[in-house]
Structures are given as C-alpha cells and as structure tokens.
C-alpha cells in the first residue's frame, strides 16, 4: 500500500514537515524520499510544461508515482501532456463534473473517478474508495481518498488503513491524504502503519 499526499508544495508544511532552510526547488525530492507517490493537483497539472514534467520525473526514484488530477475542462489535453512523466505516471484522477475530461484518456494508464463509486463504471473509470461512502463489494479499489483530522489517533488511523486494504483486496493501492494542507503528521503515521501492516 502506498501513502500519498495531495500535492507536495504546501506553505503550511514549511518549517514543519520541510525544514525552514530547505530551498523550495528541493521540496519534491525531499517529499519523494519519504513517500512513494503524490497527487499533482489540477491547477499545477494544467500549468506544468513538458520541461517541468521531465524535471519532476528526474527528481524522483523510478518506483515513485505521480497521480494527476485532471481539470474540469481539457482533461484529455492535460493527460496527453502528462504522459511526459513516463513510467512515473501512476494514473489520472477525474473529479466530479468532468465527464468531458474523460474523452481521450490513454487506455494504458489507470483513471479513477473521484465521485460516487457506483458512477465510475458508467464512465469507464475505476472507482475511488472513501471511508465515508458505501463501497461496491465487487470492485477492487486501487485508489483511496481521505481527509483526516490532524489529531487522528492511532486506532482510527489503523481502522482507516484496514478499511482501504479490505476494499483494495490483493492489489496494490494508493491512499491519498488530502486537506488544506494535508496533515503531514498523519501522512507519516499512516506510512508507518502501512509498513507494519505489510
């Protein structure tokens, strides 16, 4: 199981998760040394040039994965450009309200619907597990999404991981931790628990 944050460049992480003297351009490499995946938020994906995408790929290990959140409009264009991440592209995240963004997605790259799980199949997308929504038992979740409180205790974090692991089944999944910003302490504790769970 991989633990990933929604984005890696959060002002709220400066002086906390990131050392105060860490140059901004080193943040991705610093993050990627601790976590195996990250979500590229839609505004960043839209603005990223091919050169930036190649730089991001070069800043991370071969096993690292970028999950790209597509914008509500022109998702196919952004997806095509993000293919420049090469083997580090882990998939696309399609937000509710973006059915037009689904057209033209590369079939070889997984794409998850961030809306209700039961809507995913009709769109030709994979469902995304969330702890507060019902899960269709027949599908295996390759992606989970949560927005935990910063002070979530270990038993609740363990229950969150067990819930996602049950939905993911035997496949490897990515649990995304979101928030404004994602709570860095929770990310670290989830990573530790996921390693213990195997």
Buried (B, 14 or more C-beta within 10 A) or exposed (E): BBBBBBBBBBEBBBEEBBEEEBEEEEBBBBBBEEBBBBBBBBEBBBEBEEEEBBEBBEBBEEEBBBBBBBBBEBBBBBBEBBBBBEEBBBBBBBBEEBBEBBEEBBEEBBBBBBBBBBEBBEBEBBBBBBBEEEBBEEBBBBBBBBBBEEEBEEEBBBEBBEBBBEBBEEEEBBBBBBBEBBBBBBBBBBBEBBEEEE
